[in-house]
Amino acid sequence: TNLKEVVLPDILTRIYTGTFRDCHSLETINMPSKLLQIENEAFRSCNALKQIILPEKLQKIGEFSFAHCNALEYVYIPASVTSIHNRSFYNCKSLKQIEVAEGNQNYFTQDGILYNNPVTDIILIPQMLTGDITIPEGITTIDGSEFRDIEYIISITLPDSLVEIGTYGIFHCDGLK
């Protein structure tokens, strides 16, 4: 579609599965202030979206909600979010920064990586992440492809708590020295 901008009514509480999927020209979405849930694949492959500022009441972000949004560079996650699927932002090739609001009890970022709280899982590693990365204690597994195509990191310091690196867990990280 040629849809470039969407302003949703404030009364909307849920964006259903696939609602804006493949809206390749969508550049701007005004999220409603009462939004509680974004379901699976709601914005999948919206290739012109550059930033997502999620509303302050949002609680859940479903699987592949923003997957393959190739221009997406920035995501703001409010304190209210209690559930983010680890593939919500899958394969967002331009993603540089994830900001988690102060006061979020369930998620935090460290070295640009999104983790759950208390730390047990890596939720998201932005594909445009750069520099040296230190994975915190508490992480026991790096699942398959979590570090896939993270080309600009230089080093990864792994925690003593790590017991398993899955198939292709660290794959195509060409900048590693």
Residue frames as a rotation matrix with the C-alpha (Angstrom) as fourth column:
THR 1
0.572 0.820 0.000 0.00
0.820 -0.572 0.000 0.00
0.000 0.000 -1.000 0.00
ASN 2
-0.171 -0.582 0.795 0.95
0.505 -0.744 -0.437 3.66
0.846 0.327 0.421 -0.26
LEU 3
0.846 0.524 -0.101 -0.18
0.314 -0.335 0.888 4.39
0.431 -0.783 -0.448 3.29
LYS 4
-0.095 -0.944 0.315 2.42
0.225 -0.328 -0.917 6.74
0.970 -0.016 0.244 4.85
GLU 5
-0.874 -0.170 0.456 0.87
-0.349 -0.435 -0.830 7.87
0.339 -0.885 0.320 8.14
VAL 6
-0.084 0.848 -0.523 -1.66
0.456 0.499 0.737 6.44
0.886 -0.176 -0.429 10.58
VAL 7
-0.759 0.023 0.650 -3.31
-0.552 -0.551 -0.625 8.24
0.344 -0.834 0.431 13.49
LEU 8
-0.496 0.553 -0.670 -5.20
0.465 0.820 0.333 5.76
0.733 -0.146 -0.664 15.63
PRO 9
0.318 0.694 0.646 -8.02
-0.275 -0.584 0.763 6.82
0.907 -0.421 0.005 18.00
ASP 10
-0.493 -0.574 0.654 -7.07
-0.735 -0.128 -0.666 7.08
0.466 -0.809 -0.359 21.67
ILE 11
0.307 0.729 0.612 -9.84
-0.928 0.371 0.023 4.66
-0.210 -0.575 0.790 22.64
LEU 12
0.602 -0.113 -0.790 -8.10
-0.410 0.805 -0.428 1.76
0.685 0.582 0.438 20.82
THR 13
0.544 -0.366 0.755 -6.66
-0.756 0.176 0.630 -0.79
-0.364 -0.914 -0.181 23.28
ARG 14
0.104 -0.475 0.874 -5.42
0.121 0.878 0.463 -3.54
-0.987 0.057 0.149 20.93
ILE 15
0.098 -0.140 -0.985 -3.82
-0.973 -0.223 -0.065 -3.75
-0.210 0.965 -0.158 17.51
TYR 16
0.699 0.380 0.606 -4.68
-0.348 0.921 -0.176 -7.17
-0.625 -0.087 0.776 16.14
THR 17
-0.039 -0.733 0.679 -2.50
0.303 0.638 0.708 -9.72
-0.952 0.233 0.197 14.36
GLY 18
-0.456 -0.351 0.818 -1.25
0.830 0.163 0.533 -8.52
-0.320 0.922 0.217 10.99
THR 19
0.462 0.778 -0.425 -3.23
0.567 -0.628 -0.534 -5.26
-0.682 0.006 -0.731 11.00
PHE 20
0.738 -0.249 -0.627 -0.52
-0.495 -0.831 -0.253 -3.21
-0.458 0.498 -0.737 9.25
ARG 21
0.114 -0.724 0.680 1.61
0.244 0.684 0.687 -6.08
-0.963 0.088 0.255 7.96
ASP 22
-0.301 -0.424 0.854 3.42
0.895 0.183 0.407 -5.31
-0.329 0.887 0.324 4.71
CYS 23
0.902 0.431 -0.010 2.49
0.411 -0.867 -0.283 -1.61
-0.130 0.251 -0.959 4.70
HIS 24
0.187 -0.965 0.184 5.89
0.982 0.184 -0.036 -0.95
0.001 0.188 0.982 3.13
SER 25
-0.197 -0.241 0.950 5.39
0.464 -0.877 -0.126 2.83
0.864 0.416 0.284 2.82
LEU 26
0.800 0.582 -0.146 4.19
0.381 -0.304 0.873 3.42
0.464 -0.754 -0.465 6.40
GLU 27
-0.192 -0.904 0.382 6.54
0.258 -0.422 -0.869 6.03
0.947 -0.068 0.314 7.92
THR 28
-0.834 -0.047 0.550 4.64
-0.437 -0.553 -0.710 7.29
0.337 -0.832 0.441 10.96
ILE 29
-0.095 0.831 -0.548 2.23
0.460 0.525 0.716 5.70
0.883 -0.184 -0.433 13.39
ASN 30
-0.474 0.069 0.878 0.63
-0.673 -0.671 -0.311 7.64
0.568 -0.738 0.364 16.21
MET 31
-0.652 0.176 -0.737 0.04
0.404 0.903 -0.142 5.02
0.641 -0.391 -0.660 18.90
PRO 32
0.299 0.857 0.419 -3.11
-0.073 -0.417 0.906 5.54
0.951 -0.301 -0.062 20.98
SER 33
-0.369 -0.495 0.787 -2.55
-0.745 -0.348 -0.568 6.46
0.555 -0.796 -0.240 24.63
LYS 34
0.256 0.565 0.784 -4.86
-0.908 0.419 -0.006 3.63
-0.332 -0.711 0.620 25.86
LEU 35
0.420 -0.137 -0.897 -3.15
-0.586 0.714 -0.383 0.90
0.693 0.687 0.219 23.81
LEU 36
0.517 -0.161 0.841 -2.51
-0.741 0.408 0.533 -2.20
-0.429 -0.899 0.092 25.95
GLN 37
0.131 -0.391 0.911 -1.48
0.128 0.918 0.376 -4.85
-0.983 0.067 0.170 23.43
ILE 38
0.127 -0.169 -0.977 0.19
-0.974 -0.209 -0.090 -5.16
-0.190 0.963 -0.191 20.04
GLU 39
0.687 0.250 0.682 -0.46
-0.237 0.965 -0.115 -8.64
-0.687 -0.082 0.722 18.69
ASN 40
-0.060 -0.758 0.649 1.73
0.406 0.575 0.710 -10.87
-0.912 0.306 0.273 16.53
GLU 41
-0.518 -0.355 0.778 2.94
0.825 0.031 0.564 -9.45
-0.224 0.934 0.277 13.21
ALA 42
0.422 0.796 -0.434 0.90
0.653 -0.599 -0.463 -6.25
-0.629 -0.088 -0.773 13.63
PHE 43
0.735 -0.231 -0.638 3.57
-0.446 -0.873 -0.199 -4.11
-0.511 0.431 -0.744 11.91
ARG 44
0.145 -0.710 0.689 5.67
0.372 0.684 0.627 -6.82
-0.917 0.165 0.364 10.29
SER 45
-0.340 -0.471 0.814 7.57
0.908 0.059 0.414 -5.61
-0.243 0.880 0.407 7.22
CYS 46
0.894 0.447 -0.038 6.62
0.433 -0.881 -0.189 -1.94
-0.118 0.153 -0.981 7.58
ASN 47
0.251 -0.944 0.216 9.90
0.967 0.236 -0.092 -1.05
0.036 0.232 0.972 5.92
ALA 48
-0.021 -0.255 0.967 9.65
0.369 -0.901 -0.230 2.76
0.929 0.352 0.113 6.13
LEU 49
0.935 0.354 0.004 9.13
0.112 -0.307 0.945 3.01
0.336 -0.884 -0.327 9.92
LYS 50
0.042 -0.981 0.189 12.22
-0.007 -0.190 -0.982 4.61
0.999 0.040 -0.015 11.47
GLN 51
-0.904 -0.326 0.275 11.17
-0.268 -0.067 -0.961 4.90
0.332 -0.943 -0.026 15.11
ILE 52
0.046 0.897 -0.441 8.58
0.334 0.402 0.852 3.44
0.941 -0.186 -0.281 17.43
ILE 53
-0.850 -0.152 0.504 7.56
-0.399 -0.441 -0.804 5.25
0.344 -0.885 0.314 20.59
LEU 54
-0.436 0.685 -0.583 5.26
0.504 0.723 0.472 2.91
0.746 -0.088 -0.661 22.44
PRO 55
0.105 0.584 0.805 2.54
-0.338 -0.740 0.581 4.43
0.935 -0.333 0.120 24.65
GLU 56
-0.564 -0.494 0.662 2.78
-0.691 -0.156 -0.706 4.56
0.452 -0.856 -0.253 28.43
LYS 57
0.132 0.674 0.726 -0.01
-0.903 0.384 -0.193 2.02
-0.409 -0.630 0.660 29.11
LEU 58
0.362 -0.002 -0.932 1.19
-0.700 0.660 -0.273 -0.70
0.616 0.752 0.237 26.73
GLN 59
0.448 -0.129 0.885 1.63
-0.737 0.507 0.447 -4.09
-0.507 -0.852 0.132 28.38
LYS 60
0.233 -0.260 0.937 2.31
0.214 0.954 0.212 -6.69
-0.949 0.151 0.278 25.68
ILE 61
0.107 -0.289 -0.951 4.28
-0.939 -0.345 -0.001 -6.82
-0.328 0.893 -0.309 22.41
GLY 62
0.756 0.380 0.533 3.60
-0.254 0.921 -0.296 -10.01
-0.603 0.088 0.793 20.44
GLU 63
-0.015 -0.768 0.640 5.80
0.411 0.579 0.704 -12.24
-0.911 0.274 0.307 18.34
PHE 64
-0.517 -0.363 0.775 7.13
0.846 -0.077 0.528 -10.66
-0.132 0.929 0.347 15.13
SER 65
0.414 0.766 -0.493 5.13
0.682 -0.619 -0.389 -7.46
-0.603 -0.175 -0.779 15.89
PHE 66
0.729 -0.249 -0.638 7.79
-0.444 -0.881 -0.163 -5.29
-0.521 0.402 -0.753 14.27
ALA 67
0.098 -0.716 0.691 9.85
0.340 0.677 0.653 -8.00
-0.935 0.171 0.309 12.54
HIS 68
-0.230 -0.338 0.912 11.53
0.951 0.121 0.284 -7.13
-0.206 0.933 0.294 9.25
CYS 69
0.923 0.367 -0.114 11.00
0.346 -0.923 -0.167 -3.38
-0.167 0.115 -0.979 9.70
ASN 70
0.360 -0.893 0.271 14.23
0.922 0.297 -0.249 -2.69
0.142 0.339 0.930 7.85
ALA 71
-0.022 -0.363 0.932 14.40
0.243 -0.906 -0.347 1.10
0.970 0.218 0.108 8.41
LEU 72
0.885 0.466 -0.008 13.61
0.107 -0.186 0.977 0.92
0.453 -0.865 -0.215 12.14
GLU 73
-0.092 -0.977 0.190 16.44
0.087 -0.198 -0.976 2.58
0.992 -0.073 0.103 14.11
TYR 74
-0.878 -0.198 0.435 14.94
-0.344 -0.370 -0.863 3.44
0.332 -0.908 0.257 17.51
VAL 75
0.007 0.878 -0.479 12.41
0.321 0.452 0.832 1.87
0.947 -0.160 -0.279 19.90
TYR 76
-0.667 -0.076 0.741 11.09
-0.625 -0.485 -0.612 3.33
0.406 -0.871 0.276 23.17
ILE 77
-0.238 0.540 -0.807 9.60
0.414 0.808 0.419 0.82
0.878 -0.235 -0.416 25.63
PRO 78
0.068 0.339 0.938 7.52
-0.602 -0.736 0.309 2.31
0.795 -0.586 0.154 28.46
ALA 79
-0.732 -0.370 0.572 7.60
-0.674 0.264 -0.690 1.24
0.104 -0.891 -0.442 32.13
SER 80
0.096 0.917 0.386 4.20
-0.893 0.250 -0.373 -0.47
-0.439 -0.309 0.844 31.77
VAL 81
0.286 0.027 -0.958 5.41
-0.757 0.620 -0.209 -3.23
0.588 0.784 0.197 29.40
THR 82
0.241 -0.098 0.966 5.31
-0.796 0.549 0.254 -6.66
-0.555 -0.830 0.054 31.06
SER 83
0.315 -0.070 0.947 5.70
0.294 0.955 -0.027 -8.96
-0.902 0.287 0.321 28.03
ILE 84
0.313 -0.309 -0.898 7.96
-0.889 -0.428 -0.163 -8.70
-0.334 0.849 -0.409 24.97
HIS 85
0.926 -0.035 0.375 8.36
0.145 0.952 -0.270 -11.75
-0.348 0.304 0.887 22.78
ASN 86
0.108 -0.987 -0.116 12.03
0.083 -0.107 0.991 -12.34
-0.991 -0.116 0.071 21.97
ARG 87
-0.582 -0.281 0.763 11.19
0.762 0.137 0.633 -12.12
-0.283 0.950 0.135 18.25
SER 88
0.438 0.793 -0.423 9.09
0.600 -0.608 -0.519 -8.95
-0.669 -0.026 -0.742 18.42
PHE 89
0.653 -0.304 -0.694 11.83
-0.515 -0.850 -0.112 -6.98
-0.556 0.431 -0.711 16.63
TYR 90
0.262 -0.539 0.801 13.33
0.386 0.819 0.425 -9.87
-0.884 0.198 0.423 14.68
ASN 91
-0.196 -0.503 0.842 15.58
0.946 0.129 0.297 -8.96
-0.258 0.855 0.451 11.74
CYS 92
0.934 0.337 -0.120 15.26
0.310 -0.930 -0.198 -5.17
-0.179 0.147 -0.973 12.03
LYS 93
0.420 -0.856 0.300 18.45
0.881 0.306 -0.360 -4.52
0.217 0.416 0.883 10.10
SER 94
-0.053 -0.435 0.899 18.84
0.252 -0.877 -0.410 -0.82
0.966 0.205 0.156 10.94
LEU 95
0.859 0.504 -0.091 18.01
0.200 -0.165 0.966 -1.01
0.472 -0.848 -0.242 14.66
LYS 96
-0.150 -0.940 0.308 20.57
0.067 -0.320 -0.945 0.97
0.986 -0.121 0.111 16.67
GLN 97
-0.902 -0.211 0.376 18.93
-0.286 -0.360 -0.888 1.84
0.323 -0.909 0.264 19.98
ILE 98
0.055 0.885 -0.462 16.35
0.493 0.379 0.783 0.48
0.868 -0.271 -0.416 22.38
GLU 99
-0.750 -0.217 0.624 15.38
-0.370 -0.645 -0.669 2.73
0.548 -0.733 0.404 25.26
VAL 100
-0.135 0.685 -0.716 13.53
0.704 0.574 0.418 1.30
0.697 -0.448 -0.560 28.26
ALA 101
0.312 0.355 0.881 11.74
-0.249 -0.864 0.436 3.76
0.917 -0.356 -0.181 30.52
GLU 102
-0.817 -0.519 0.251 13.03
-0.312 0.032 -0.949 4.20
0.485 -0.854 -0.188 34.02
GLY 103
-0.397 0.680 0.617 10.81
-0.834 0.013 -0.552 2.27
-0.383 -0.734 0.562 36.39
ASN 104
0.384 0.473 -0.793 10.18
-0.732 0.680 0.051 -0.69
0.563 0.561 0.607 34.10
GLN 105
0.238 -0.214 0.947 10.33
-0.844 0.438 0.311 -3.66
-0.481 -0.873 -0.076 36.48
ASN 106
0.732 0.250 0.634 10.48
-0.029 0.941 -0.338 -6.30
-0.681 0.229 0.696 33.73
TYR 107
0.655 -0.487 0.578 13.08
0.736 0.238 -0.634 -5.11
0.172 0.840 0.514 31.20
PHE 108
0.640 -0.521 -0.565 16.31
-0.131 -0.798 0.588 -3.12
-0.757 -0.302 -0.579 30.98
THR 109
0.889 -0.457 0.036 19.12
0.111 0.138 -0.984 -2.43
0.445 0.878 0.174 28.55
GLN 110
0.557 -0.830 -0.037 22.84
-0.122 -0.125 0.985 -2.86
-0.822 -0.544 -0.171 29.13
ASP 111
-0.566 -0.824 -0.023 25.43
-0.041 0.001 0.999 -2.16
-0.823 0.567 -0.035 26.43
GLY 112
-0.566 0.407 -0.717 22.48
-0.811 -0.429 0.398 -1.59
-0.145 0.807 0.573 24.08
ILE 113
-0.774 0.265 -0.575 21.04
0.000 0.908 0.419 -5.09
0.634 0.324 -0.702 24.55
LEU 114
-0.035 0.866 0.500 17.51
-0.883 -0.261 0.390 -5.67
0.468 -0.428 0.774 25.87
TYR 115
-0.845 -0.237 -0.479 17.21
0.025 0.878 -0.479 -8.15
0.534 -0.417 -0.736 28.77
ASN 116
0.380 0.913 -0.145 14.43
0.177 0.082 0.981 -9.34
0.908 -0.399 -0.130 31.02
ASN 117
-0.566 -0.491 0.662 14.56
-0.525 -0.404 -0.749 -8.47
0.636 -0.771 -0.029 34.73
PRO 118
0.388 -0.903 0.185 15.73
-0.445 -0.008 0.895 -10.34
-0.807 -0.430 -0.405 36.72
VAL 119
0.079 -0.451 -0.889 18.25
-0.995 -0.090 -0.043 -11.18
-0.061 0.888 -0.456 34.05
THR 120
0.038 -0.079 0.996 17.81
-0.119 0.989 0.082 -14.69
-0.992 -0.122 0.028 32.62
ASP 121
0.282 0.182 0.942 17.21
0.832 0.442 -0.335 -14.03
-0.478 0.878 -0.027 28.91
ILE 122
-0.840 -0.395 -0.372 18.49
0.068 -0.757 0.650 -11.88
-0.538 0.521 0.663 26.09
ILE 123
0.216 0.975 0.044 15.39
0.322 -0.028 -0.946 -10.40
-0.922 0.219 -0.320 24.48
LEU 124
0.917 0.137 0.374 16.96
0.398 -0.270 -0.877 -8.39
-0.019 0.953 -0.302 21.68
ILE 125
-0.116 -0.954 -0.277 20.35
0.513 -0.296 0.806 -7.46
-0.850 -0.049 0.524 20.29
PRO 126
0.699 0.393 -0.597 20.07
-0.231 -0.666 -0.709 -4.55
-0.677 0.633 -0.375 17.82
GLN 127
0.699 -0.396 0.596 21.65
0.686 0.607 -0.402 -5.47
-0.203 0.689 0.696 14.51
MET 128
0.540 -0.513 0.667 23.48
0.211 -0.685 -0.698 -2.12
0.815 0.517 -0.261 14.28
LEU 129
0.979 -0.202 -0.039 25.01
0.011 -0.139 0.990 -2.47
-0.205 -0.970 -0.133 17.76
THR 130
0.511 -0.857 0.065 28.67
-0.092 -0.130 -0.987 -1.43
0.855 0.498 -0.145 17.86
GLY 131
0.108 -0.633 0.767 31.65
-0.870 -0.434 -0.235 -1.80
0.482 -0.641 -0.597 20.18
ASP 132
-0.821 -0.480 -0.310 32.43
-0.204 0.754 -0.624 -4.12
0.534 -0.449 -0.717 23.07
ILE 133
0.250 0.968 0.027 29.61
-0.573 0.125 0.810 -6.15
0.780 -0.218 0.586 24.66
THR 134
-0.902 -0.400 0.162 29.49
-0.364 0.506 -0.782 -7.64
0.231 -0.764 -0.602 28.15
ILE 135
0.001 0.898 -0.440 26.72
-0.120 0.437 0.891 -10.16
0.993 0.052 0.109 28.76
PRO 136
-0.103 -0.040 0.994 25.64
-0.921 -0.373 -0.110 -9.97
0.376 -0.927 0.001 32.42
GLU 137
-0.983 -0.176 0.051 25.70
-0.177 0.836 -0.520 -12.76
0.048 -0.520 -0.853 34.99
GLY 138
-0.280 0.923 0.264 22.46
-0.412 0.133 -0.901 -14.69
-0.867 -0.361 0.343 35.04
ILE 139
0.423 0.345 -0.838 22.39
-0.906 0.135 -0.402 -15.49
-0.026 0.929 0.370 31.34
THR 140
0.057 -0.363 0.930 22.74
-0.354 0.864 0.358 -19.27
-0.933 -0.350 -0.079 31.00
THR 141
-0.006 0.035 0.999 22.00
0.756 0.654 -0.018 -19.73
-0.654 0.756 -0.031 27.30
ILE 142
-0.440 -0.018 -0.898 22.61
-0.580 -0.757 0.300 -17.87
-0.685 0.653 0.323 24.07
ASP 143
0.339 0.703 0.625 19.89
0.099 0.634 -0.767 -19.27
-0.936 0.322 0.145 21.84
GLY 144
-0.199 -0.363 0.910 20.33
0.888 0.327 0.324 -19.96
-0.416 0.872 0.258 18.17
SER 145
-0.167 -0.046 0.985 20.96
0.842 -0.526 0.118 -16.80
0.513 0.849 0.127 16.15
GLU 146
0.664 0.384 -0.641 20.72
0.687 -0.651 0.323 -14.24
-0.293 -0.655 -0.696 18.97
PHE 147
0.101 -0.716 -0.690 23.97
-0.063 -0.697 0.714 -12.71
-0.993 -0.028 -0.116 17.73
ARG 148
0.068 -0.024 0.997 23.15
0.884 0.464 -0.049 -13.37
-0.462 0.885 0.053 14.05
ASP 149
0.123 -0.087 0.989 24.44
0.847 -0.510 -0.150 -10.69
0.517 0.856 0.011 11.66
ILE 150
0.938 0.005 -0.346 25.55
0.217 -0.786 0.579 -8.29
-0.269 -0.618 -0.739 14.41
GLU 151
0.641 -0.666 0.383 28.41
0.653 0.209 -0.728 -7.10
0.405 0.717 0.568 12.21
TYR 152
0.325 -0.499 0.804 29.77
-0.076 -0.861 -0.503 -4.11
0.943 0.102 -0.318 14.12
ILE 153
0.945 -0.091 0.315 30.54
-0.314 0.017 0.949 -5.50
-0.092 -0.996 -0.013 17.56
ILE 154
0.224 -0.960 -0.167 34.22
-0.781 -0.075 -0.620 -5.86
0.583 0.269 -0.767 18.33
SER 155
-0.815 -0.491 -0.308 34.19
-0.198 0.736 -0.648 -8.20
0.545 -0.467 -0.697 21.33
ILE 156
0.423 0.906 0.007 31.80
-0.410 0.184 0.893 -10.18
0.808 -0.381 0.449 23.52
THR 157
-0.774 -0.550 0.313 32.57
-0.525 0.282 -0.803 -10.90
0.354 -0.786 -0.507 27.17
LEU 158
0.038 0.798 -0.601 30.53
-0.151 0.599 0.786 -13.90
0.988 0.061 0.144 28.27
PRO 159
0.235 0.118 0.965 29.41
-0.931 -0.257 0.259 -14.50
0.278 -0.959 0.049 31.90
ASP 160
-0.824 -0.541 0.167 30.48
-0.563 0.752 -0.343 -17.39
0.060 -0.377 -0.924 34.11
SER 161
-0.251 0.828 0.502 26.79
-0.451 0.359 -0.817 -18.35
-0.856 -0.432 0.284 34.32
LEU 162
0.240 0.343 -0.908 26.72
-0.969 0.036 -0.242 -19.26
-0.050 0.938 0.342 30.59
VAL 163
-0.164 -0.253 0.953 26.36
-0.345 0.920 0.185 -23.02
-0.924 -0.299 -0.239 30.04
GLU 164
-0.048 0.221 0.974 25.13
0.743 0.660 -0.113 -23.26
-0.668 0.718 -0.196 26.45
ILE 165
-0.429 -0.009 -0.903 25.50
-0.558 -0.784 0.273 -21.51
-0.710 0.621 0.332 23.11
GLY 166
0.389 0.738 0.552 22.87
0.039 0.586 -0.810 -22.72
-0.921 0.336 0.199 20.63
THR 167
-0.061 -0.322 0.945 23.31
0.914 0.363 0.183 -23.53
-0.401 0.875 0.272 16.96
TYR 168
-0.150 -0.125 0.981 24.37
0.723 -0.690 0.022 -20.36
0.674 0.712 0.194 15.13
GLY 169
0.519 0.356 -0.777 24.27
0.841 -0.373 0.392 -18.53
-0.150 -0.857 -0.493 18.48
ILE 170
0.282 -0.508 -0.814 27.07
-0.161 -0.861 0.482 -16.23
-0.946 -0.005 -0.325 17.35
PHE 171
0.029 -0.072 0.997 26.92
0.830 0.557 0.016 -16.16
-0.557 0.827 0.076 13.56
HIS 172
0.156 -0.072 0.985 28.11
0.842 -0.512 -0.171 -13.66
0.517 0.856 -0.020 10.91
CYS 173
0.914 -0.027 -0.406 29.55
0.238 -0.773 0.588 -11.28
-0.329 -0.634 -0.700 13.48
ASP 174
0.643 -0.646 0.411 32.23
0.618 0.121 -0.777 -10.10
0.452 0.753 0.477 11.09
GLY 175
0.481 -0.440 0.758 33.59
-0.368 -0.886 -0.281 -7.35
0.796 -0.144 -0.588 13.35
LEU 176
0.977 -0.106 0.183 34.62
-0.130 0.379 0.916 -9.71
-0.166 -0.919 0.357 16.17
LYS 177
0.329 -0.934 -0.140 38.34
-0.723 -0.154 -0.674 -9.70
0.608 0.322 -0.726 16.81
